[in-house]
Amino acid sequence: MSNFHSTVSRREFMKAIGLAGAGIGGAALVSPVFHDLDEAMSADSLSHPGKPWWIKEREIENPTTEIDWNMFNRYPESQGARAAGVRGGYPGAVTAEEFAKVASNPGKVNAKAWMTANKPGYRLQDKVLASQNGLPPGASNPWVISSAIANFESYGVPKYQGTPEENSRMLRSVLKLYGASMLGYMELNEKTKKFVFEEYQFRDVPKGFSDAGIDVLPNVPLWGIGLGCPNSTANIATGPSQISYASTGLGHTMIEVTGSCTQRFLMGIGYQCMFGGYENCYPHPGIDTMVGMTELGRACNHGINPSAGIGFTPTSLTTDLPLESTNPIDAGILRFCDSCAKCADVCPNGAITHGEQSWEPQAGWSNRGHKQFQNHMLNCHIYRTTVGQCSTCEGACVFNKGTGAMVHEVVKATMSTTSMFNGFFRKMDDAFGYGPGDMGPGRDPTTGVFNNKAVEWWDKELPAWGYDLGKTYY
């Protein structure tokens, strides 16, 4: 438990960041005029229900991440860091032999040694908590469902028909009920089809299907759906640990259930839906950023949501139900990441770098054609294999505070309008003890240092699933 105690009142803090008083400081120059904070926090966007005024909408297909559409092309999923051993390493980064040596699943060896020694976060109960996450034995999430389900035909009525706007509102309600706390839509066109991994084929057929291990998308009007559910901040703050892994694993289970239910709903009303489970035809950071769920920040293997930070689990669906595309957002996240780098500070093996954004990938594990923070994703994969999952960056992200406290919303509103206080906010995040504590390079399980928050977690009285279902996620 943190020993830090603040002697600053809420009003003094608000005055310090320029959000109290008649003029509300520099932020008043760039934000709407509101009479009080309740009014400011309740302001909404018509096309992104539930998003406050400070999350600004950008033009469709124009996220804060710069994209050169002439250079940006479809990319093979097998090029990713997790496939390094299969594809023979990466030229200039690691050979297949080197990869095999450092990533031959030493996590199994470490797991037994750390369980035997009762190391925090790796005890027997910690390991079993993580390993028993998942769908029931025998359950699966196919690309398309071939078995019969109750649908409009079995009910003897016509298929559902609606405008894109009506469909979008209806599907939003469906996804929310089934468990998606955040979501958005993207029409697949000449540009956005480039986000579909190369392994998935577009064919001139009326319906999607699987053919000899290849998942097929029909060349008909289609829309991609990004969706996500939050992970428990109390869990991910224990990383690296199996307690942290238990939360991300549960996120995978929950979002797969959401995806499966939505797939069957869309089929039931008369439309196609391609799914295939948590990992499917889109890179998560790509579709999540394009549909307005996230911005692509420093920890670029994962989009950053304004209310959940990196601490959420995404997936995606593809449907022929006509939808209204949702706009990419600007919540000041990418600008904040320029100066924050807290995720890089705590990354145990330097996979997340402190460098500036660049168009040039470090190696073949990243797609070209967009400007981002270029990280060493192979190091990330190797470390996660070594310790049996990590999630330290998730726990550290300044944006993972949810929406439960007004002051966090005020801080985020300020970030979105001015970068003047970004350094101060980063220091305050450290001072209040958020995240994985003093874990980081040289202080992690591979050096004999374990996160004691993983022991404290067992005595916490947390809500179901580890997070407050009453909170709003944008």
Secondary structure, DSSP 4 states (H G I P E B T S, - for coil): ---------HHHHHHHTT-SSSS-TGGGGTS---SSHHHHHH---SSSTT--TTSEE--TT--SS-B-TTT-----GGGSGGGHHHHTEETTTEEHHHHHHH-S-HHHHHHHHHHHTT-TT-SHHHHHHHHT-SSPTT----SS--S----HHHHTSPPP---HHHHHHHHHHHHHHHT-SEEEEEE--TTGGGGS-TTSEEES-SS-EEETTEEEEESS--EEEEEEEEPPHHHHTT-SSHHHHHHHHHHHHHHHHHHHHHHHHHHHTT--EE--SSS-SS-HHHHHHHTTS-B--SSTTS-BBTTTBT-EEEEEEEE-S--PPPPPEESSHHHHHHH--HHHHH-TTS-S--PPEESS-SSTTS-SSB-EE---HHHHHHHHHHHT---HHHHH-TTTTTTSSHHHHHHHHHHHH-STTHHHHHHHHHHTT-SSTT-BTTBSGGGT---THHHHGGG----GGGS-TTS---
